[in-house]
Amino acid sequence: MSQELYTNLAIFVLSLLVGFEVISKIPATLHTPMMSGANAIHGVVVVGAILVALEANTVTFYVIAFIAAFLGAINVSGGYVVTDRMLEMFSKPKDKGNKGGDK
């Protein structure tokens, strides 16, 4: 394996450790409200993975970039689903008898 691959894998492992440490320090009650902020971070991950895939000169780098983009996209879509459910919990119930008139 090349030195560049070892460097990228080391950065990846360190980012996993730092991310796990940061997430484990957050109380469970704050995880759902933080999903909106996490969506932005995962969006950056997806863009970064696409840029890495464009510059990939080996199949290994391309596969790693594809996996990162795929997992980041899953996180973004899941984050939006969780955020939508959270917003539904705090919204007022809709009046089913009102057909577009006054409140």
MMTF fields as JSON, N, C-alpha, C and O atoms, coordinates in Angstrom:
{
  "mmtfVersion": "1.0.0",
  "mmtfProducer": "UNKNOWN",
  "numBonds": 411,
  "numAtoms": 412,
  "numGroups": 103,
  "numChains": 1,
  "numModels": 1,
  "chainsPerModel": [1],
  "groupsPerChain": [103],
  "chainIdList": ["A"],
  "bondAtomList": [4, 2, 8, 6, 12, 10, 16, 14, 20, 18, 24, 22, 28, 26, 32, 30, 36, 34, 40, 38, 44, 42, 48, 46, 52, 50, 56, 54, 60, 58, 64, 62, 68, 66, 72, 70, 76, 74, 80, 78, 84, 82, 88, 86, 92, 90, 96, 94, 100, 98, 104, 102, 108, 106, 112, 110, 116, 114, 120, 118, 124, 122, 128, 126, 132, 130, 136, 134, 140, 138, 144, 142, 148, 146, 152, 150, 156, 154, 160, 158, 164, 162, 168, 166, 172, 170, 176, 174, 180, 178, 184, 182, 188, 186, 192, 190, 196, 194, 200, 198, 204, 202, 208, 206, 212, 210, 216, 214, 220, 218, 224, 222, 228, 226, 232, 230, 236, 234, 240, 238, 244, 242, 248, 246, 252, 250, 256, 254, 260, 258, 264, 262, 268, 266, 272, 270, 276, 274, 280, 278, 284, 282, 288, 286, 292, 290, 296, 294, 300, 298, 304, 302, 308, 306, 312, 310, 316, 314, 320, 318, 324, 322, 328, 326, 332, 330, 336, 334, 340, 338, 344, 342, 348, 346, 352, 350, 356, 354, 360, 358, 364, 362, 368, 366, 372, 370, 376, 374, 380, 378, 384, 382, 388, 386, 392, 390, 396, 394, 400, 398, 404, 402, 408, 406],
  "bondOrderList": [1, 1, 1, 1, 1, 1, 1, 1, 1, 1, 1, 1, 1, 1, 1, 1, 1, 1, 1, 1, 1, 1, 1, 1, 1, 1, 1, 1, 1, 1, 1, 1, 1, 1, 1, 1, 1, 1, 1, 1, 1, 1, 1, 1, 1, 1, 1, 1, 1, 1, 1, 1, 1, 1, 1, 1, 1, 1, 1, 1, 1, 1, 1, 1, 1, 1, 1, 1, 1, 1, 1, 1, 1, 1, 1, 1, 1, 1, 1, 1, 1, 1, 1, 1, 1, 1, 1, 1, 1, 1, 1, 1, 1, 1, 1, 1, 1, 1, 1, 1, 1, 1],
  "groupList": [{"groupName": "MET", "atomNameList": ["N", "CA", "C", "O"], "elementList": ["N", "C", "C", "O"], "formalChargeList": [0, 0, 0, 0], "bondAtomList": [1, 0, 2, 1, 3, 2], "bondOrderList": [1, 1, 2], "singleLetterCode": "M", "chemCompType": "L-PEPTIDE LINKING"}, {"groupName": "SER", "atomNameList": ["N", "CA", "C", "O"], "elementList": ["N", "C", "C", "O"], "formalChargeList": [0, 0, 0, 0], "bondAtomList": [1, 0, 2, 1, 3, 2], "bondOrderList": [1, 1, 2], "singleLetterCode": "S", "chemCompType": "L-PEPTIDE LINKING"}, {"groupName": "GLN", "atomNameList": ["N", "CA", "C", "O"], "elementList": ["N", "C", "C", "O"], "formalChargeList": [0, 0, 0, 0], "bondAtomList": [1, 0, 2, 1, 3, 2], "bondOrderList": [1, 1, 2], "singleLetterCode": "Q", "chemCompType": "L-PEPTIDE LINKING"}, {"groupName": "GLU", "atomNameList": ["N", "CA", "C", "O"], "elementList": ["N", "C", "C", "O"], "formalChargeList": [0, 0, 0, 0], "bondAtomList": [1, 0, 2, 1, 3, 2], "bondOrderList": [1, 1, 2], "singleLetterCode": "E", "chemCompType": "L-PEPTIDE LINKING"}, {"groupName": "LEU", "atomNameList": ["N", "CA", "C", "O"], "elementList": ["N", "C", "C", "O"], "formalChargeList": [0, 0, 0, 0], "bondAtomList": [1, 0, 2, 1, 3, 2], "bondOrderList": [1, 1, 2], "singleLetterCode": "L", "chemCompType": "L-PEPTIDE LINKING"}, {"groupName": "TYR", "atomNameList": ["N", "CA", "C", "O"], "elementList": ["N", "C", "C", "O"], "formalChargeList": [0, 0, 0, 0], "bondAtomList": [1, 0, 2, 1, 3, 2], "bondOrderList": [1, 1, 2], "singleLetterCode": "Y", "chemCompType": "L-PEPTIDE LINKING"}, {"groupName": "THR", "atomNameList": ["N", "CA", "C", "O"], "elementList": ["N", "C", "C", "O"], "formalChargeList": [0, 0, 0, 0], "bondAtomList": [1, 0, 2, 1, 3, 2], "bondOrderList": [1, 1, 2], "singleLetterCode": "T", "chemCompType": "L-PEPTIDE LINKING"}, {"groupName": "ASN", "atomNameList": ["N", "CA", "C", "O"], "elementList": ["N", "C", "C", "O"], "formalChargeList": [0, 0, 0, 0], "bondAtomList": [1, 0, 2, 1, 3, 2], "bondOrderList": [1, 1, 2], "singleLetterCode": "N", "chemCompType": "L-PEPTIDE LINKING"}, {"groupName": "ALA", "atomNameList": ["N", "CA", "C", "O"], "elementList": ["N", "C", "C", "O"], "formalChargeList": [0, 0, 0, 0], "bondAtomList": [1, 0, 2, 1, 3, 2], "bondOrderList": [1, 1, 2], "singleLetterCode": "A", "chemCompType": "L-PEPTIDE LINKING"}, {"groupName": "ILE", "atomNameList": ["N", "CA", "C", "O"], "elementList": ["N", "C", "C", "O"], "formalChargeList": [0, 0, 0, 0], "bondAtomList": [1, 0, 2, 1, 3, 2], "bondOrderList": [1, 1, 2], "singleLetterCode": "I", "chemCompType": "L-PEPTIDE LINKING"}, {"groupName": "PHE", "atomNameList": ["N", "CA", "C", "O"], "elementList": ["N", "C", "C", "O"], "formalChargeList": [0, 0, 0, 0], "bondAtomList": [1, 0, 2, 1, 3, 2], "bondOrderList": [1, 1, 2], "singleLetterCode": "F", "chemCompType": "L-PEPTIDE LINKING"}, {"groupName": "VAL", "atomNameList": ["N", "CA", "C", "O"], "elementList": ["N", "C", "C", "O"], "formalChargeList": [0, 0, 0, 0], "bondAtomList": [1, 0, 2, 1, 3, 2], "bondOrderList": [1, 1, 2], "singleLetterCode": "V", "chemCompType": "L-PEPTIDE LINKING"}, {"groupName": "GLY", "atomNameList": ["N", "CA", "C", "O"], "elementList": ["N", "C", "C", "O"], "formalChargeList": [0, 0, 0, 0], "bondAtomList": [1, 0, 2, 1, 3, 2], "bondOrderList": [1, 1, 2], "singleLetterCode": "G", "chemCompType": "PEPTIDE LINKING"}, {"groupName": "LYS", "atomNameList": ["N", "CA", "C", "O"], "elementList": ["N", "C", "C", "O"], "formalChargeList": [0, 0, 0, 0], "bondAtomList": [1, 0, 2, 1, 3, 2], "bondOrderList": [1, 1, 2], "singleLetterCode": "K", "chemCompType": "L-PEPTIDE LINKING"}, {"groupName": "PRO", "atomNameList": ["N", "CA", "C", "O"], "elementList": ["N", "C", "C", "O"], "formalChargeList": [0, 0, 0, 0], "bondAtomList": [1, 0, 2, 1, 3, 2], "bondOrderList": [1, 1, 2], "singleLetterCode": "P", "chemCompType": "L-PEPTIDE LINKING"}, {"groupName": "HIS", "atomNameList": ["N", "CA", "C", "O"], "elementList": ["N", "C", "C", "O"], "formalChargeList": [0, 0, 0, 0], "bondAtomList": [1, 0, 2, 1, 3, 2], "bondOrderList": [1, 1, 2], "singleLetterCode": "H", "chemCompType": "L-PEPTIDE LINKING"}, {"groupName": "ASP", "atomNameList": ["N", "CA", "C", "O"], "elementList": ["N", "C", "C", "O"], "formalChargeList": [0, 0, 0, 0], "bondAtomList": [1, 0, 2, 1, 3, 2], "bondOrderList": [1, 1, 2], "singleLetterCode": "D", "chemCompType": "L-PEPTIDE LINKING"}, {"groupName": "ARG", "atomNameList": ["N", "CA", "C", "O"], "elementList": ["N", "C", "C", "O"], "formalChargeList": [0, 0, 0, 0], "bondAtomList": [1, 0, 2, 1, 3, 2], "bondOrderList": [1, 1, 2], "singleLetterCode": "R", "chemCompType": "L-PEPTIDE LINKING"}],
  "groupTypeList": [0, 1, 2, 3, 4, 5, 6, 7, 4, 8, 9, 10, 11, 4, 1, 4, 4, 11, 12, 10, 3, 11, 9, 1, 13, 9, 14, 8, 6, 4, 15, 6, 14, 0, 0, 1, 12, 8, 7, 8, 9, 15, 12, 11, 11, 11, 11, 12, 8, 9, 4, 11, 8, 4, 3, 8, 7, 6, 11, 6, 10, 5, 11, 9, 8, 10, 9, 8, 8, 10, 4, 12, 8, 9, 7, 11, 1, 12, 12, 5, 11, 11, 6, 16, 17, 0, 4, 3, 0, 10, 1, 13, 14, 13, 16, 13, 12, 7, 13, 12, 12, 16, 13],
  "groupIdList": [1, 2, 3, 4, 5, 6, 7, 8, 9, 10, 11, 12, 13, 14, 15, 16, 17, 18, 19, 20, 21, 22, 23, 24, 25, 26, 27, 28, 29, 30, 31, 32, 33, 34, 35, 36, 37, 38, 39, 40, 41, 42, 43, 44, 45, 46, 47, 48, 49, 50, 51, 52, 53, 54, 55, 56, 57, 58, 59, 60, 61, 62, 63, 64, 65, 66, 67, 68, 69, 70, 71, 72, 73, 74, 75, 76, 77, 78, 79, 80, 81, 82, 83, 84, 85, 86, 87, 88, 89, 90, 91, 92, 93, 94, 95, 96, 97, 98, 99, 100, 101, 102, 103],
  "secStructList": [7, 7, 2, 2, 2, 2, 2, 2, 2, 2, 2, 2, 2, 2, 2, 2, 2, 2, 2, 2, 2, 2, 2, 2, 6, 1, 7, 4, 4, 4, 6, 6, 6, 6, 2, 2, 2, 2, 2, 2, 2, 2, 2, 2, 2, 2, 2, 2, 2, 2, 2, 2, 2, 2, 2, 7, 7, 1, 2, 2, 2, 2, 2, 2, 2, 2, 2, 2, 2, 2, 2, 2, 2, 2, 2, 2, 2, 2, 2, 2, 2, 2, 2, 2, 2, 2, 2, 2, 2, 2, 1, 7, 7, 7, 7, 6, 6, 7, 7, 1, 1, 7, 7],
  "xCoordList": [0.835, 0.0, 0.88, 2.009, 0.335, 1.108, 1.027, 0.151, 1.949, 1.992, 0.739, 0.232, 0.249, -0.95, -2.169, -2.994, -2.284, -3.397, -3.309, -4.318, -2.111, -1.933, -2.294, -2.919, -1.907, -2.23, -3.738, -4.284, -4.411, -5.863, -6.586, -7.562, -6.125, -6.745, -6.518, -7.406, -5.339, -5.054, -5.969, -6.503, -6.15, -7.06, -8.489, -9.222, -8.875, -10.225, -10.44, -11.464, -9.491, -9.614, -9.622, -10.411, -8.763, -8.751, -10.07, -10.563, -10.641, -11.922, -13.043, -13.957, -12.976, -13.954, -13.85, -14.863, -12.635, -12.435, -12.899, -13.564, -12.546, -12.955, -14.475, -15.099, -15.067, -16.518, -17.244, -18.233, -16.767, -17.382, -17.264, -18.213, -16.113, -15.903, -16.832, -17.404, -16.986, -17.854, -19.315, -20.024, -19.768, -21.165, -21.488, -22.586, -20.547, -20.837, -20.967, -21.536, -20.458, -20.552, -21.86, -22.142, -22.657, -23.908, -25.038, -25.195, -25.828, -26.969, -27.973, -28.123, -28.651, -29.587, -30.71, -31.236, -31.091, -32.191, -31.823, -32.706, -30.547, -30.133, -29.843, -29.593, -29.869, -29.525, -30.483, -30.04, -31.791, -32.75, -32.674, -32.669, -32.615, -32.495, -31.199, -31.132, -30.192, -28.921, -28.886, -27.91, -29.946, -29.946, -29.854, -29.249, -30.438, -30.365, -28.92, -28.478, -28.2, -26.784, -25.97, -25.037, -26.317, -25.603, -25.843, -24.96, -27.041, -27.324, -26.359, -25.89, -26.062, -25.128, -23.73, -23.048, -23.313, -21.988, -21.93, -20.942, -22.984, -22.993, -23.065, -22.544, -23.709, -23.706, -22.305, -21.948, -21.507, -20.107, -19.333, -18.474, -19.625, -18.968, -19.28, -18.401, -20.543, -20.927, -20.192, -19.675, -20.142, -19.428, -17.943, -17.34, -17.354, -15.94, -15.685, -14.685, -16.578, -16.416, -16.529, -15.813, -17.417, -17.533, -16.26, -15.789, -15.704, -14.453, -13.298, -12.446, -13.268, -12.227, -12.409, -11.432, -13.656, -13.917, -13.481, -13.005, -13.646, -13.223, -11.707, -11.204, -10.983, -9.521, -8.904, -7.68, -9.728, -9.213, -8.366, -8.768, -7.185, -6.307, -6.181, -5.51, -6.819, -6.841, -8.271, -9.118, -8.507, -9.831, -10.143, -11.29, -9.135, -9.34, -9.873, -10.833, -9.256, -9.709, -11.121, -11.936, -11.404, -12.728, -13.782, -14.851, -13.494, -14.447, -14.669, -15.808, -13.603, -13.736, -14.563, -15.413, -14.318, -15.074, -16.548, -17.432, -16.807, -18.19, -18.912, -20.054, -18.239, -18.838, -19.109, -20.164, -18.173, -18.361, -19.541, -20.347, -19.65, -20.768, -22.096, -23.093, -22.11, -23.327, -23.778, -24.95, -22.852, -23.201, -23.577, -24.478, -22.899, -23.259, -24.648, -25.4, -24.997, -26.339, -27.406, -28.485, -27.113, -28.059, -28.241, -29.364, -27.151, -27.242, -28.042, -28.839, -27.838, -28.58, -30.07, -30.885, -30.427, -31.853, -32.478, -33.598, -31.784, -32.295, -32.44, -33.39, -31.513, -31.59, -32.802, -33.446, -33.117, -34.306, -35.578, -36.531, -35.609, -36.782, -36.967, -38.077, -35.88, -35.962, -36.356, -37.182, -35.775, -36.112, -37.58, -38.248, -38.088, -39.495, -40.404, -41.408, -40.064, -40.868, -40.827, -41.836, -39.661, -39.535, -40.41, -41.09, -40.397, -41.213, -42.699, -43.492, -43.087, -44.49, -44.934, -46.082, -44.042, -44.398, -44.738, -45.598, -44.073, -44.268, -45.232, -45.495, -45.756, -46.713, -48.12, -48.418, -48.969, -50.349, -51.086, -50.82, -52.015, -52.794, -53.666, -54.215, -53.783, -54.591, -56.067, -56.461, -56.871, -58.316, -58.9, -58.892, -59.4, -59.908, -61.254, -61.611, -62.001, -63.298, -63.206, -64.161, -62.079, -61.908, -61.451, -60.414, -62.187, -61.848, -61.237, -61.741, -60.182, -59.483, -60.012, -59.562, -60.958, -61.517, -60.671, -59.472, -61.344, -60.641, -60.305, -60.869, -59.382, -58.953, -59.972, -59.758],
  "yCoordList": [-1.181, 0.0, 1.244, 1.238, 2.292, 3.519, 4.327, 4.106, 5.255, 6.129, 7.009, 7.308, 7.416, 8.266, 7.532, 8.132, 6.238, 5.452, 5.331, 5.459, 5.086, 5.007, 6.338, 6.353, 7.429, 8.751, 8.972, 9.427, 8.653, 8.823, 7.912, 8.332, 6.681, 5.772, 6.232, 6.092, 6.78, 7.297, 8.48, 8.569, 9.383, 10.522, 10.029, 10.561, 9.017, 8.453, 7.859, 8.117, 7.076, 6.455, 7.517, 7.427, 8.514, 9.585, 10.355, 10.729, 10.595, 11.301, 10.464, 11.006, 9.136, 8.271, 8.367, 8.471, 8.334, 8.407, 9.749, 9.797, 10.826, 12.159, 12.302, 12.811, 11.866, 11.942, 11.14, 11.609, 9.94, 9.115, 9.779, 9.769, 10.353, 11.019, 12.217, 12.425, 13.004, 14.182, 13.774, 14.342, 12.805, 12.374, 11.728, 11.911, 10.976, 10.295, 11.267, 10.908, 12.478, 13.474, 14.259, 15.013, 14.102, 14.856, 14.088, 12.891, 14.757, 14.065, 13.594, 14.21, 12.494, 11.899, 12.853, 12.768, 13.758, 14.678, 15.704, 16.339, 15.873, 16.856, 16.244, 16.982, 14.927, 14.306, 14.7, 15.044, 14.658, 14.969, 16.422, 16.664, 17.415, 18.796, 19.064, 19.995, 18.271, 18.496, 17.888, 18.074, 17.16, 16.516, 17.53, 17.244, 18.696, 19.706, 20.148, 20.296, 20.354, 20.708, 19.564, 19.782, 18.347, 17.179, 17.012, 16.552, 17.386, 17.297, 18.162, 17.753, 19.342, 20.227, 19.608, 19.66, 19.029, 18.4, 17.21, 17.031, 16.392, 15.24, 15.668, 14.983, 16.794, 17.322, 17.679, 17.454, 18.236, 18.544, 17.257, 17.208, 16.216, 14.919, 14.353, 13.822, 14.474, 13.963, 14.725, 14.116, 16.043, 16.843, 16.489, 16.354, 16.338, 15.958, 14.591, 14.391, 13.653, 12.31, 12.34, 11.616, 13.17, 13.287, 13.895, 13.457, 14.895, 15.496, 14.501, 14.484, 13.676, 12.643, 11.627, 11.185, 11.26, 10.302, 10.86, 10.116, 12.169, 12.776, 12.74, 12.635, 12.828, 12.845, 11.474, 11.344, 10.454, 9.123, 8.577, 8.591, 8.098, 7.526, 6.013, 5.37, 5.442, 3.99, 3.551, 4.349, 2.29, 1.739, 1.814, 2.043, 1.625, 1.668, 3.028, 3.101, 4.098, 5.442, 5.687, 6.313, 5.204, 5.396, 4.667, 5.219, 3.433, 2.654, 3.32, 3.418, 3.775, 4.446, 5.726, 6.016, 6.483, 7.715, 7.402, 8.113, 6.35, 5.97, 5.563, 5.961, 4.769, 4.347, 5.559, 5.639, 6.497, 7.703, 8.525, 9.011, 8.684, 9.442, 8.741, 9.393, 7.436, 6.662, 6.758, 7.021, 6.546, 6.614, 8.037, 8.226, 9.024, 10.411, 10.749, 11.454, 10.244, 10.486, 9.822, 10.383, 8.633, 7.97, 8.81, 8.978, 9.336, 10.166, 11.437, 11.843, 12.065, 13.286, 12.994, 13.698, 11.965, 11.663, 11.224, 11.63, 10.41, 10.007, 11.185, 11.245, 12.117, 13.311, 14.151, 14.699, 14.256, 15.021, 14.325, 14.991, 13.007, 12.273, 12.491, 12.756, 12.379, 12.565, 14.002, 14.226, 14.98, 16.382, 16.645, 17.372, 16.06, 16.233, 15.651, 16.265, 14.483, 13.88, 14.73, 14.881, 15.281, 16.123, 17.369, 17.765, 17.986, 19.177, 18.853, 19.674, 17.664, 17.253, 17.115, 17.418, 16.662, 16.501, 17.835, 17.9, 18.894, 20.194, 21.099, 22.218, 20.645, 21.472, 21.236, 20.198, 22.223, 22.118, 21.137, 21.081, 20.359, 19.443, 20.245, 21.287, 19.748, 20.44, 20.172, 19.073, 21.204, 21.09, 20.398, 20.957, 19.193, 18.424, 18.946, 18.725, 19.633, 20.133, 21.427, 21.797, 22.121, 23.403, 23.153, 22.523, 23.623, 23.354, 24.584, 25.058, 25.101, 26.219, 27.559, 28.573, 27.619, 28.885, 29.494, 29.238, 30.325, 30.959, 29.923, 28.83, 30.301, 29.391, 29.265, 28.535],
  "zCoordList": [0.0, 0.0, 0.0, 0.492, -0.559, -0.662, 0.634, 1.47, 0.777, 1.944, 1.997, 3.078, 0.843, 0.791, 1.348, 2.038, 1.05, 1.573, 3.089, 3.783, 3.604, 5.057, 5.727, 6.788, 5.117, 5.672, 5.694, 6.699, 4.598, 4.532, 5.521, 6.143, 5.672, 6.623, 8.062, 8.904, 8.35, 9.688, 10.007, 11.113, 9.051, 9.248, 9.459, 10.293, 8.701, 8.835, 10.227, 10.859, 10.699, 12.019, 13.113, 14.054, 13.002, 13.996, 14.001, 15.065, 12.825, 12.769, 13.378, 14.0, 13.2, 13.847, 15.367, 16.058, 15.879, 17.329, 17.897, 18.931, 17.217, 17.687, 17.604, 18.536, 16.515, 16.36, 17.421, 17.984, 17.7, 18.74, 20.101, 20.884, 20.384, 21.669, 21.818, 22.887, 20.762, 20.82, 20.986, 21.816, 20.213, 20.264, 21.606, 22.131, 22.166, 23.432, 24.599, 25.63, 24.465, 25.535, 25.5, 26.431, 24.458, 24.311, 24.98, 24.74, 25.818, 26.448, 25.391, 24.336, 25.697, 24.734, 24.359, 23.25, 25.251, 24.957, 23.895, 23.318, 23.632, 22.632, 21.266, 20.313, 21.142, 19.864, 18.747, 17.651, 19.006, 17.949, 17.501, 16.294, 18.406, 17.928, 17.166, 16.363, 17.409, 16.723, 15.32, 14.592, 14.931, 13.618, 12.485, 11.452, 12.658, 11.601, 11.383, 10.244, 12.456, 12.325, 11.76, 10.986, 12.141, 11.619, 10.124, 9.401, 9.655, 8.219, 7.423, 6.361, 7.92, 7.221, 7.187, 6.164, 8.298, 8.339, 7.395, 6.684, 7.38, 6.488, 5.022, 4.142, 4.769, 3.407, 2.953, 1.797, 3.856, 3.539, 3.298, 2.418, 4.069, 3.884, 2.501, 1.822, 2.094, 0.773, -0.326, -1.262, -0.221, -1.233, -1.237, -2.301, -0.054, 0.025, -0.579, -1.268, -0.328, -0.896, -2.417, -3.109, -2.935, -4.392, -4.977, -6.027, -4.306, -4.783, -4.727, -5.616, -3.69, -3.606, -4.736, -5.341, -5.017, -6.092, -7.447, -8.304, -7.636, -8.902, -9.071, -10.189, -7.959, -8.006, -7.762, -7.75, -7.567, -7.23, -8.382, -9.545, -8.011, -9.033, -8.895, -9.703, -7.878, -7.726, -7.425, -7.025, -7.625, -7.357, -5.865, -5.482, -5.026, -3.578, -3.137, -2.371, -3.615, -3.261, -3.784, -3.106, -4.969, -5.546, -4.72, -4.459, -4.305, -3.507, -2.15, -1.693, -1.506, -0.206, -0.352, 0.49, -1.407, -1.64, -1.907, -1.43, -2.662, -2.94, -1.654, -1.425, -0.817, 0.453, 1.338, 1.966, 1.394, 2.205, 1.692, 2.486, 0.382, -0.184, 0.08, 0.39, -0.04, 0.189, 1.639, 1.91, 2.577, 3.99, 4.408, 5.225, 3.857, 4.147, 3.647, 4.32, 2.459, 1.911, 2.774, 2.968, 3.292, 4.195, 5.456, 5.932, 5.998, 7.199, 6.95, 7.795, 5.801, 5.482, 5.376, 5.972, 4.623, 4.453, 5.774, 6.085, 6.552, 7.861, 8.8, 9.581, 8.732, 9.566, 9.24, 10.135, 7.956, 7.584, 8.049, 8.452, 8.0, 8.477, 9.979, 10.439, 10.738, 12.188, 12.519, 13.404, 11.817, 12.061, 11.749, 12.484, 10.668, 10.306, 11.381, 11.744, 11.889, 12.952, 14.217, 14.905, 14.515, 15.698, 15.548, 16.494, 14.366, 14.143, 14.2, 14.66, 13.739, 13.826, 15.274, 15.599, 16.145, 17.556, 18.2, 19.078, 17.771, 18.399, 17.638, 18.078, 16.519, 15.774, 16.31, 16.9, 16.086, 16.541, 15.634, 14.433, 16.209, 15.358, 14.396, 14.756, 13.181, 12.168, 12.423, 12.813, 12.195, 12.364, 11.132, 10.035, 11.322, 10.193, 9.694, 8.537, 10.55, 10.143, 9.35, 8.668, 9.426, 8.745, 7.315, 7.106, 6.343, 4.945, 4.299, 3.281, 4.858, 4.239, 4.647, 4.113, 5.577, 6.028, 7.124, 7.234, 7.946, 9.06, 10.134, 10.173, 10.987, 12.051, 13.133, 14.101]
}
